Each structure stands twice: as structure tokens, then as C-alpha cells.
């Protein structure tokens, strides 16, 4: 099947950083030589290069759009779009800038896919597995990738990732998700709120407190029932999809991808060595 037979989507590669450098950069780049962790050296390349290489192989990608790095910063030898936005701009502002950039190009896609830049173990086959669950006929406006907790823990024991514990699934957020341009515009406040609360999460503590995110979601009355069921341990993934869809007027879907590299990014200094060993293992299998 040719690439043209697949639906294709623009992919925003989020390659900036917070205004205050986090522990990863403070430890691995104490001199401040790198503008963002995307540019950190990693197994003979830069961190972002591993993810871009995997993304470029997917037939589902229309074009890549970098948000947070300029052409001078990235110095790539293949074509990408550089969306003009400050490296340290807020996450929600980056998304809006990306959608506005698409509109200026005359593009109005049904969905935009958002990628991180710090999951070097991500593989094209798993990227494709995510895209295959988007299903244009269903008119989803928010598709969140999730990786089963046991898949992550089997490879990265004690990963410290946030776990969504439903009655039928225990899941960790993956490295891709999709939003419609409409959802990005109407959901700026929610996206900004969740992004701010994620920055407050300390993966080094044994038990992550979900209360700040729950309080944010509880501002929507349709979420109350599923929140109560979640706290009681009886909510299902389908309960959450329905409640989120109704609360935010945004048809929502969970897309499960069964690969550890798809769900493990580089947040803490110790992640560097663990991901280095993981990627070296992949290289060894391919050799």
C-alpha cells in the first residue's frame, strides 16, 4: 500500500522547555549549553533526532512542525516547518501557535497529532499503531495514547510514570496524542491547567498525588460521577471516555499501544541511562 493510501496528519513536535530549567537539564547540562533537552547528545545524535527519525518513516504523517526550536537551533538536513514561538512559551500557547500557523498555510486538518521530543525508544511500528486507531470516520477530537503499566514496568521497573488506574486497565500516558484544531482553541484553559499541574509532579516520590488534576476536572459537573467511581476503584476506561467527551464537548478516545518505548520519556537524570541502555538494545537487535 502506498503512503498516499493512508490518511495523513500534521505532527507538532514539542521541542521547547519550561521557563525554569528542570532537574534533568540542571544535572546533565549544568553550564546551560543546550537550549532544550531536545538538543542533548544521546548515542551519537541529539535526543530529538531519534524521535524525528522514527516519525519520518511513518506513512501517516503529512509534515512535521517543530515548536520551540528555530531552524538555526535544530539544523536539520531534511524539510520541517519551524513554527515561530518562544522556546519557553506555555504549552497551550504553543499548540495555538501551531494551529494558527497551519491556518496561514491554508490547512485545516480534522486532527493534529502532538509528539514529544524526548522518547528516543519510540519505534515507527508503534507510531503507526497509534495512527491506525484515529479512524477518520469516527470524528474524534481528542485521542490519547496509553501504554499498559505492566508493559512499562517489565522494561523500566519503578518507572515512576503517572498511572491511570481503572477497573479494567492500568495505563500510563504515551508519547503521542491527537487534538482537533477546535479542541485546541476551546480547551486552552484546560490544557494550560493540566500542563501546569504536570510540571508540579515529582516522579521521584513513591506515590503521586492526583488531587490537583482531579480538582481541575471536577470543575465540570459531568465529570463528578466518573471521578467518584475512579476514587472508589470502579471506573472503567469507557466511563472516562464518555464523561470527558460530554464534559468538554469533545469526542474522546483512548488508544492503547503495547510498547514500553512508546511510554517512557526522559524527565529525570536517571532516565538518561535507562533509555540509553534500552535504545542500545534496539540497535543491537537491528544489527
C-alpha positions as CSV (number, residue, x, y, z in Angstrom):
1,X,0.0,0.0,0.0
2,X,1.4,3.4,-0.9
3,X,1.8,6.2,1.5
4,X,-1.0,8.1,-0.3
5,X,-3.5,5.4,0.7
6,X,-3.2,6.4,4.3
7,X,-4.9,9.4,5.9
8,X,-2.2,11.8,6.8
9,X,-1.9,14.2,9.7
10,X,0.3,17.2,10.6
11,X,2.5,16.4,13.6
12,X,3.6,19.0,16.1
13,X,6.9,18.1,17.7
14,X,7.1,19.8,21.1
15,X,10.7,20.7,21.4
16,X,10.9,23.6,23.9
17,X,11.2,23.7,27.6
18,X,9.8,25.3,30.8
19,X,11.0,28.8,31.6
20,X,12.7,27.4,34.7
21,X,15.2,24.6,33.7
22,X,14.2,21.4,35.3
23,X,16.3,18.9,37.2
24,X,17.2,16.9,34.0
25,X,18.9,19.9,32.4
26,X,20.3,21.2,35.6
27,X,22.1,17.8,36.1
28,X,23.1,16.9,32.5
29,X,23.7,20.4,31.3
30,X,24.8,22.4,34.3
31,X,26.6,25.0,32.1
32,X,23.4,25.7,30.1
33,X,24.9,24.8,26.8
34,X,21.7,23.4,25.3
35,X,18.6,25.4,24.7
36,X,16.3,22.5,25.4
37,X,16.7,18.8,26.3
38,X,15.8,18.1,22.7
39,X,19.3,19.0,21.8
40,X,21.1,16.9,24.4
41,X,23.7,14.5,23.0
42,X,22.4,10.9,23.0
43,X,24.2,7.9,21.5
44,X,25.9,9.9,18.8
45,X,22.9,12.0,17.8
46,X,20.8,14.6,19.6
47,X,17.8,13.4,21.7
48,X,15.3,14.8,19.3
49,X,16.9,13.1,16.2
50,X,15.9,9.7,17.4
51,X,12.2,10.6,17.6
52,X,12.2,12.5,14.3
53,X,13.8,9.6,12.5
54,X,11.0,7.3,13.7
55,X,8.3,9.8,12.8
56,X,9.7,10.4,9.3
57,X,9.3,6.8,8.4
58,X,5.5,6.7,9.1
59,X,3.2,7.0,6.1
60,X,0.6,8.6,8.2
61,X,2.5,11.9,8.7
62,X,1.7,14.8,6.4
63,X,4.6,17.0,7.6
64,X,6.5,17.8,10.8
65,X,6.2,21.1,12.6
66,X,8.7,22.0,15.3
67,X,7.5,24.1,18.2
68,X,10.2,25.5,20.4
69,X,13.3,25.4,18.2
70,X,14.2,27.6,15.3
71,X,15.9,26.5,12.1
72,X,19.2,27.7,13.5
73,X,18.7,25.7,16.7
74,X,17.7,22.5,15.1
75,X,20.0,22.5,12.0
76,X,18.2,19.6,10.3
77,X,19.1,18.3,6.9
78,X,15.5,17.5,5.9
79,X,12.5,19.7,5.5
80,X,10.3,20.5,8.5
81,X,8.3,23.6,9.4
82,X,9.6,25.8,12.2
83,X,6.6,27.4,13.9
84,X,7.6,30.8,15.3
85,X,7.1,30.6,19.1
86,X,9.4,31.1,22.0
87,X,11.2,28.1,23.4
88,X,9.8,28.7,26.9
89,X,6.3,29.6,25.8
90,X,3.5,27.9,27.6
91,X,2.4,24.6,26.2
92,X,-1.2,25.7,25.4
93,X,0.2,28.8,23.6
94,X,2.5,26.6,21.5
95,X,-0.5,24.5,20.4
96,X,-2.5,27.6,19.4
97,X,0.5,29.0,17.6
98,X,0.8,25.7,15.7
99,X,-2.9,25.7,14.7
100,X,-2.7,29.3,13.6
101,X,0.4,28.5,11.5
102,X,-1.5,25.7,9.8
103,X,-4.3,28.1,9.0
104,X,-1.9,30.6,7.5
105,X,-0.8,27.8,5.2
106,X,-4.5,27.2,4.2
107,X,-4.6,23.9,6.2
108,X,-7.5,22.9,8.4
109,X,-6.9,19.3,9.4
110,X,-9.5,17.3,11.3
111,X,-6.8,16.3,13.8
112,X,-3.3,17.4,14.7
113,X,-1.0,14.9,16.3
114,X,1.3,16.1,19.1
115,X,4.6,14.4,19.8
116,X,7.2,14.9,22.5
117,X,10.9,15.1,21.6
118,X,12.3,13.0,24.4
119,X,11.3,9.4,23.9
120,X,14.2,8.0,21.9
121,X,12.9,4.4,22.2
122,X,9.8,5.1,20.2
123,X,9.5,3.0,17.0
124,X,7.8,3.6,13.7
125,X,5.7,0.5,14.0
126,X,4.2,1.7,17.3
127,X,3.7,5.2,15.9
128,X,1.7,3.6,13.1
129,X,-0.3,1.5,15.6
130,X,-1.4,4.8,17.2
131,X,-2.3,6.4,13.9
132,X,-4.3,3.4,12.9
133,X,-6.6,4.0,15.9
134,X,-7.5,7.5,14.9
135,X,-10.3,6.4,12.5
136,X,-11.4,9.5,10.5
137,X,-14.9,8.1,10.2
138,X,-15.5,8.4,14.0
139,X,-14.8,12.2,14.1
140,X,-12.7,12.0,17.3
141,X,-11.4,15.3,18.6
142,X,-9.2,14.0,21.3
143,X,-7.3,10.7,21.1
144,X,-4.9,10.0,24.0
145,X,-2.3,7.2,23.6
146,X,-1.8,5.0,26.6
147,X,0.6,2.1,27.4
148,X,-0.3,-0.7,29.9
149,X,1.5,-0.2,33.2
150,X,2.8,-3.8,33.1
151,X,4.4,-3.3,29.7
152,X,6.3,-0.3,31.0
153,X,7.3,-1.9,34.3
154,X,8.6,-5.1,32.7
155,X,11.2,-3.0,30.9
156,X,11.6,0.0,33.2
157,X,10.8,-1.2,36.7
158,X,10.0,1.6,39.1
159,X,9.5,4.0,36.1
160,X,7.6,6.5,38.3
161,X,5.2,7.4,35.5
162,X,1.7,8.6,36.3
163,X,-0.7,5.6,36.2
164,X,-4.4,5.9,35.4
165,X,-5.9,3.0,37.4
166,X,-9.2,2.0,36.0
167,X,-11.1,-1.2,36.9
168,X,-10.3,-2.7,33.5
169,X,-6.9,-1.1,32.7
170,X,-3.9,0.3,34.5
171,X,-2.4,2.7,31.9
172,X,0.4,5.2,31.5
173,X,0.2,8.1,29.1
174,X,2.1,7.5,25.8
175,X,4.1,9.9,23.7
176,X,1.6,10.8,21.1
177,X,-1.9,12.2,21.2
178,X,-4.3,14.0,18.8
179,X,-6.5,17.0,19.1
180,X,-8.7,18.8,16.6
181,X,-8.0,22.5,16.0
182,X,-11.4,23.3,17.5
183,X,-10.5,21.3,20.7
184,X,-7.2,23.2,21.0
185,X,-8.9,26.5,20.8
186,X,-11.8,25.8,23.1
187,X,-9.6,23.8,25.6
188,X,-6.8,26.3,26.1
189,X,-7.7,26.8,29.8
190,X,-7.8,23.0,30.5
191,X,-4.7,22.3,28.5
192,X,-2.8,25.0,30.4
193,X,-4.1,23.8,33.7
194,X,-3.1,20.2,33.1
195,X,0.3,21.3,31.8
196,X,0.9,23.4,34.9
197,X,-0.1,20.5,37.2
198,X,2.2,18.1,35.3
199,X,5.1,20.4,36.0
200,X,4.4,20.1,39.7
201,X,4.5,16.3,39.6
202,X,7.6,14.8,41.2
203,X,8.3,11.4,39.7
204,X,10.8,10.7,42.5
205,X,8.1,10.3,45.2
206,X,6.7,6.8,45.5
207,X,3.0,7.9,45.3
208,X,2.0,10.7,43.1
209,X,-0.9,12.8,44.3
210,X,-3.6,13.1,41.7
211,X,-5.6,15.6,43.6
212,X,-4.6,18.8,41.6
213,X,-5.7,17.3,38.3
214,X,-8.9,15.8,39.8
215,X,-9.8,19.2,41.2
216,X,-9.3,20.8,37.8
217,X,-11.5,18.1,36.1
218,X,-14.1,18.4,38.9
219,X,-14.9,21.9,37.7
220,X,-17.0,20.1,35.0
221,X,-20.2,18.6,36.6
222,X,-20.3,15.8,34.1
223,X,-17.0,14.6,35.5
224,X,-18.2,14.2,39.0
225,X,-19.7,10.7,38.7
226,X,-16.6,9.3,36.9
227,X,-14.3,11.0,39.5
228,X,-16.2,9.4,42.3
229,X,-16.1,6.0,40.6
230,X,-12.4,6.4,39.9
231,X,-11.6,7.2,43.6
232,X,-13.7,4.1,44.5
233,X,-11.7,2.0,42.0
234,X,-14.7,1.0,39.9
235,X,-14.4,3.4,37.0
236,X,-13.7,1.9,33.6
237,X,-11.8,3.4,30.7
238,X,-15.1,3.7,28.8
239,X,-16.6,5.6,31.7
240,X,-13.8,8.1,31.4
241,X,-14.1,8.4,27.6
242,X,-17.8,9.1,27.9
243,X,-17.5,11.6,30.8
244,X,-14.7,13.5,29.1
245,X,-16.5,13.7,25.8
246,X,-19.6,15.1,27.4
247,X,-17.8,17.5,29.8
248,X,-15.6,19.1,27.2
249,X,-17.8,18.7,24.1
250,X,-15.0,16.8,22.5
251,X,-15.4,13.2,21.3
252,X,-12.6,11.3,23.1
253,X,-10.9,8.0,22.6
254,X,-8.1,6.1,24.4
255,X,-5.6,4.4,22.0
256,X,-3.6,1.6,23.7
257,X,-0.2,0.9,22.4
258,X,1.7,-2.1,23.8
259,X,5.3,-0.9,23.7
260,X,7.5,0.3,26.6
261,X,9.5,2.7,24.4
262,X,6.3,4.4,23.4
263,X,5.5,5.3,27.0
264,X,8.9,6.1,28.5
265,X,10.3,9.6,28.1
266,X,13.2,11.4,29.7
267,X,12.1,13.5,32.6
268,X,14.8,12.7,35.2
269,X,18.6,12.4,35.1
270,X,18.4,8.7,35.8
271,X,16.1,8.2,32.7
272,X,19.0,9.1,30.5
273,X,21.0,5.9,31.4
274,X,17.9,3.7,31.3
275,X,16.8,4.9,27.9
276,X,20.4,4.7,26.6
277,X,20.5,1.0,27.6
278,X,17.1,0.4,26.0
279,X,17.9,2.1,22.7
280,X,21.3,0.3,22.6
281,X,19.3,-2.9,22.9
282,X,17.1,-2.0,20.0
283,X,20.2,-1.1,17.9
284,X,21.7,-4.5,18.8
285,X,18.6,-6.4,17.6
286,X,18.6,-4.5,14.3
287,X,22.3,-5.1,13.6
